[in-house]
Amino acid sequence: MQKVRLAAVLSAFFAFILVSACSVAESKTAQVAARPDALRTNAGEAKAASIKVEPNGPADIVRIFYSHLRDKRFREAIYLTNLRPAIEQLSDTELKDYEVDLSAVARHVPSDIVINGEIITGDKATVTAKLPGDDVDKVDLQELNLRKENGNWIIITVDEAAEKRIKEAGKNYLRILRIETHQDEAREMLNRIAKAQIAFATQNGGKFGNIRSLVGGSLLPNDVLSAESTGYIYAVTLTDGARKYYATATPAEYGKSGLMSFIVKLSDKNSPLLSSKDTGGKPMQK
């Protein structure tokens, strides 16, 4: 569940951080540690050219961004990206609502960011650095794009269509994005519950299990037991002597963590059927 969250709601904030950055071949420029005055030689070359990270240049902005993110200075970090319009009007209290999500990203930022190269073409730039990729526990060479606005370099985290949406939605963008993502994850989690029940019944004489039994059997992740990170309350109800079940997903905070409620139940042929409805934050009924 965590990886999905990073790839969606969190990485939509910083799409390039953990998932969407493009892997590239090893740069021919020297590896430079994420400090303006630090130099390293490129591994695999007997003697490599070296570059210096210029203050306020593209590579330096990348360095500062990750430093802010790692230290949980989220407003300062986002101000260095084209997501700035999404938080400019947010109060510190409103921004704090996203700390759980943002902290989940921050903890995967390496303490040492190694910058491998910087290419500047007019008002556009590309910086390559070693960062977490699809597997957040593995560091790969990633490519980040920047552009210059009003004399300052900013990191491009989303495409033009998303950027337009951000400018239109303003401070509501993060809330809308979180709701959409949590709802997508709720659908996925109920599908996982349906698959987990099949596995559980196979091992238990055709009887289904409650949600804690599914988690205890390593068939579901622990975060299904809490709404803190998922934004949804999940419940499994057993019927007919545990020969039948239905599972629901309900927004923990209607209008804030989600709008739609979901239910998966068995058909007459024992096939799981998933449906959803805006119930005003109430669990869907069987």
Phi, psi and omega in degrees: 000322183297318181297321178298317180299316181295324181284346184244265188300315182287315182284347170289333173290314181229071192303328185276348190295306188244340188232307196272353178296144184276128174289139181228165178292157182304129182290147178278346177283164182293148172287133180234124178297156186284057172217137187305330187256007185261138180232144175223156176268150182286124180300139178093354178243135181297321180212121184244153173292158179233150179235163178242136178282110183285138178306131179067009173280175182306313181296323180292323178296319177299315179301312182294319180303309182291329175296315177298315183296314180298324180273008178062032171266074192293320180298314180298322180293311183294330178297343180268009181234173177279013172269001184307317181300341181284341184235354183303324183265001179281134173285166178300324179294318179293319179296328180298335178299338183260006186298322179300314179296311184292324179295329178296327176284315187301324185290348179263001179281123180298149179290334179241108176269119179262116180264126186262336183190161180214126178236123181245126176231098183063237180265015178238151181211155175231132178238133175253138182209158178271115186218164175299144178246221180304318174269107188295345180268001181239134181266129178233166176281123183239157182244128180241137180256143178226161172219158181263128177230126179052039177083359181240144177277135174233151182271133181272112183256338180222163182282179185297321181297315179292323180296321177296319179296321179298315181296325180287319184277333180058229184295344180277350186300311183296321180295314179298316181297318181295317179300311181300318182291315179299323179292318176299319180290328178296317177300315181296319181295320178295325174295323178293321178298317179299317179292321179296322180294323177298314180295319181295315181296324178299326182269352187227043173062031178085002178266143180271166183244158174283175189295324180289328176293323179292321177292316180297333178271012179061029178264344178222153178285155181298330186288356173290344181274350183226146178269357186302314182258338183268335182078000182229149174261121181256141179214143176239128179245125179266139179226169178051048178063036179072014176271350177224163177201163164216149183233141181235155174228120185234135179304132177292323177225100183302131180087349181242310178259348179178163177243318184274143170257151186228155175213142170237129181219164184272138176282180178298336179261015179064028173264135180291132179239127182254133176218163183215160180195148173277104183256012183075022178096009179262150178298144175289145181264149181298000000 
